[in-house]
Amino acid sequence: MMIEAVAAIVTHAPSSRDSGKKVLPSPVAQYALDKGLPSHLIFSPEKAGDEAFLSALRELQPALCITAGYGNILPTKFLKILVHGYYKLLLILDG
């Protein structure tokens, strides 16, 4: 299977920085924007089971999902959208 395109990015919501004076996108969102991904394809749902988020995801028809640093269990209704399921990347710092 060859991955041809990134359908969307799901990341944390923008947060206040610089003593709350600026609201900036997450580093992942900023990287995606810098690489030319349109902002309407960057999602920041409160929960992976939010119906508005799931509806938008269904419209994109993603083949798979890759997660990294996500500490919650993905709901079944999210996983059923993905044709090829998901891959979870585990990062281990050996020190």
Stockholm file with secondary structure:
# STOCKHOLM 1.0

chainA/1-95         MMIEAVAAIVTHAPSSRDSGKKVLPSPVAQYALDKGLPSHLIFSPEKAGDEAFLSALRELQPALCITAGYGNILPTKFLKILVHGYYKLLLILDG
#=GR chainA/1-95 SS CCCCCCCCEECCCCEEETTTTEEECCHHHHHHHHTTCCGGGEECCSSTTCHHHHHHHHHHCCSCEEEESCCSCCCHHHHTTCSSCEEEECCCCCC
#=GC SS_cons        CCCCCCCCEECCCCEEETTTTEEECCHHHHHHHHTTCCGGGEECCSSTTCHHHHHHHHHHCCSCEEEESCCSCCCHHHHTTCSSCEEEECCCCCC
//
